[in-house]
């Protein structure tokens, strides 16, 4: 049986005293860019160029109002919200069903399909964007389907690019679900569709929250893919609308900072609302 001496207690106290300032310092370093954006969003151009670290002489929301008008914020917010929610729903539903079937099939074909999903995670998007746009233009030209400059096309592409990681995460979690639960539900008269939605999918809540958080951050902040797909101003998402502050010869940094804060706020609200479920998901995943 291990005994603890007074020296052990002193060592733990000294360790705690040394670790806490280090953690605080790392938090400050991590939050420093957010401080720069927030502080400079209230400054005029003269104050901004004088000292980017100093507090503004006065706090006013005139640059936020100007940014909202310049960005056409409400329209961009609706577009981003629609694209994010629709992409998220399809990714969660399709990826969870696909992962469940791959795990329960457990044959050579299912293993090959899963390895293909994993392999596609290693392909950089930059190598695919030009062939992708050529294929989408060909689809529109030959089949008449609007695959460019529509929000539906962007949702379709988000599903394709987000499926690999989601299937990978769901696949590992489904393995921890006992097959006996599904067999018991089948004996009770539940069909395959009912087994998944009534038994399996509720147990996937922890990993579903993880997938949602990762995909919301990715889709909401994505700039490259929407810039290729969406060309008209009416379909712009929030990241595309913030590009209006960065001109060829001048950059309106104060309005750009205000626009970036407006872009960040919805993600922060989502995280605060889902924080309880995120913590539960991480804890449940660790137990699994």
Number of C-alpha atoms within 10 A of each C-alpha: 2 4 5 7 8 7 9 11 11 11 11 11 12 11 11 12 11 11 12 11 11 12 11 11 12 12 11 13 12 11 11 13 10 15 14 15 20 17 19 25 26 24 26 17 13 8 16 19 11 9 11 14 13 13 16 17 10 9 11 12 12 14 19 21 15 14 24 19 11 15 26 18 21 12 17 22 21 15 17 22 18 16 21 22 17 16 23 21 13 18 27 23 14 14 24 27 19 18 23 20 15 20 18 13 12 10 10 9 11 17 14 12 12 19 13 12 17 15 11 14 15 9 10 9 14 10 9 10 15 12 11 15 16 10 13 19 17 14 15 13 12 9 9 10 13 15 22 19 19 17 22 16 19 21 22 16 19 23 21 13 15 22 21 21 19 27 25 18 17 24 22 14 21 22 14 10 15 10 12 9 13 20 13 12 17 14 10 9 11 16 12 12 10 15 18 19 13 14 16 20 17 11 15 17 17 20 23 22 20 20 21 20 18 13 22 20 16 14 21 21 18 16 17 13 16 24 14 15 22 20 14 9 14 13 20 27 29 28 22 21 23 26 14 15 19 13 9 6 5 8 13 13 19 24 28 23 25 27 29 20 16 18 19 16 11 14 16 12 11 13 16 12 11 14 14 10 17 21 14 14 19 15 12 13 16 8 7 10
